[in-house]
Amino acid sequence: MVVLAELEFSASDLAQVRFAISPMWEVGPGLRLLRSGSDHPVHRSWVDQVRPRMAAVGLDRGWLAELVPPKGYVPDFLNPAPAGPSPTLAEELAGILATPAARVRMDLDHLRYHTGGLSPRLRALYADPEARLARVTEEIETYWEVALAPYWARIQAVLDADVFHRARQVAEHGTGHLFNDLHPSASWGDNALRLARRKRTLNRQTAGTGLLLIPSVFTGPGLRTRIALPEPPQLAYPARGIGTLWEPRPVTGTAATAAVLGRSRTLLLTELETPASTTELALRTGLSPAGVSQHLTALRDAGLVSAHRAGRSVLYARTSVADSLLVAAGGSGTAPPARPHHR
């Protein structure tokens, strides 16, 4: 059944509307996309890179794969209300671990209703949430390192830009304009937020006070809600600028950077447009694996690359500091460093 959900707002509720960037709101939708097998037009490059890594470490058949079904309901305890505007993954995992056993069981009962049953693993979680939640959060950390951490600087830049845009809308036009511009299925009028084409009702009897607005790059075309008294309702929506998320970042010239860092290290930074391992970088650049490792250590110590464990290998990613450095150096208009020649 499709319903029109209507969430009324008092003056107090409007005063408690806020934005948050949530790592966990990228974990679940991102995992669902990876497991869907679909050829997503926007996220294709990310899916192609991450899907093999996810399978290599068994994430396609673990706790998360069972808690996040291909479609429909996802247990609410996986998305605790962010305490601040930009909580870390560790803070959100702490919130998951602190979930009362009764809440976990209630969410699993709801999952059972939608999926027709619980697997042996989820029945074990139901029987002893306090012991099993630690296994769930450990797997989330693994997924994060494999699928999201190497790309988080890029993802967060899109989310930050969305929040800045929405906050400016509120400042210039008011909260009503913000809600009307948030998504085609959302509208504001008569002190209420209306969400069209919903599968369940939404009202102040079942939702807490205020509203948490959470931009996401992986939620898909629709809106997602999380209702769990006494916490404020959460509304996750597609962030602006998703279409540009995976576009190559401009690097028009790097000779000035090479004069400071050296040609090999600058070459590695340009190659890290896509996160890669030491072996992959050695094959791409013609540098020796030992030399690549030495250069990456220096670049990591300088805050220009980050390292992320992915199974038995380590993925290196360019940081936002390195992006800014390369873009600034590109103003010289000089050519990028050439790959070393080996005979």
C-alpha angles and dihedrals in degrees: 000000000000117000139180106242116209123193113190121214129210122194087263092053092051089050089056098052109120143158128240136179108220126193091200092057086062096044099062100040091042092052091048090053092049092051095044095078090220123141098235112204095216104032098037096114092048092047092049091052099042105037095071091047091050092052091046092061094041098249091135090070106030139094095295093050089059096042093049107051121196091265142356130029124020117192110266094224088073089068109049114183109271109245093209141017096275115014120187122242089251091057092050092047088053087055091052092049090051093055110126114247090239091057092050091050093047091052092047090050087054091048090050090053092054099040100036096242149000127260120238089259093054091044087057089051089050091051096049113013095168093058098039100044089073088061090051094051092047089056091047089055090052091049090048093054093047101040113019116016095070089053101035097103089057094044093047092051089060092046093047091050090052093051091048090052094048093046090053089051090056092048094049104033109012136248095293091062089049092055093046091052097042099086138339091251094052125081137166129219142129091020093300138106111224123201116194127211096023125158095216139026124264122201142141092263090066099028132064126239125291124005136265113215112201122185114209136183096207106041092098128225097317138065124262126205135196118197120184121147132258091021121085116265115264123219116191116194136175110274122234116255098033089133090066096043098103099030113125111267113239116261108165101164136004107175091107091053091046089054088062104031100027128249097274095052092044090049090053091051092053091048090052091074078108117039111250144170126249091258093051092049092049090053093047097047105031090236119133117261090240091052092047090051092051093049093046091053090054092046092049092050088053092052094246097115134027128212125222128185113235109178108295095346136063123234119212122207134186114249127224088254090060091046091055091047094052094045091049092048089049089071089080090069092220125142123268119255116279122240114259114261119233126190 
